[in-house]
Amino acid sequence: MRSVIYAVIIVVMIGSCLVAITANNNADELRQSLNQERYTRMVTEEKLQKANSRIKSIEDQLAETQNKIKSVQTILQEGQSTNTDLKTQLENVTQTKNSLEKRIEDLVNRIQQLEKGASSGAPANGEAPANGGVPANLKPSPIGKP
């Protein structure tokens, strides 16, 4: 009977040792898994911080680029406005030039008519000019107004 009790005690002790060894191995595996997960989280958090930093940098660059685009658009609009004003001025000057050229041509024609009339001894329209000898149609008018 004693030997049976000893045998049972030895079997229980061996079983306890096996359970303890198995539990220890499982605990080591769990610790390793936990450490690996912690390491993975730390690496992921560092990558997330770097990504957030890059995003912030890119957002700042985007804002700066948008400001530059706005200033370029403002300059472009001012240039277009100036261009429109210059076109208007050019059109006005061209109209004035054409008007003056027409008036010069008319005056040259009148002078030629007067010279022909003076060489024949009579005024071109058959009457003596009024206002000191200058015909009314040859009086100067303000520039730009025919």
Steps between C-alpha positions, in 0.01 A plus 500: 500500500779731575653431170172581327482830688861572403422411142196730500703781658776455240246502214332810646838672539604414145161620374537823699847554357369444146211741560742759646739463204214529249358806679846660505544439125155645431578804718830555310320481167238747622771740625680478166174562316422795729849648452470457123161673502639788710793539263265497202282767662803721574622470141150572372465806726837633378392450139169672578682797654726525193197478271320772700811715477514449123129578470548823697796595282306429183201697628729796573649474151151480354391813686813682385443388141137612514613843625747522213229400252269768640770765466576387144129512416478851644800609294350335193168678553681831544692428178179418317341819632803701388491324164133589458569862595787514251280354226235762572760775491643360177154497343444863610838607365435315174162670461658838575780430252253399230292810569807723483621334180158557346501864610852547362392346172195730493719802575746403228211467256364840609840661464534353153154630414593843639822502302309412184246765583771757581677432174175560314437813708173395662417304816424131456132531598444823311469727805749708690607326820372650824680535835820648375528296186489154665212280385277368781565136408878548552479630856687272745291282730605329825715188452311174491170666397432520126 
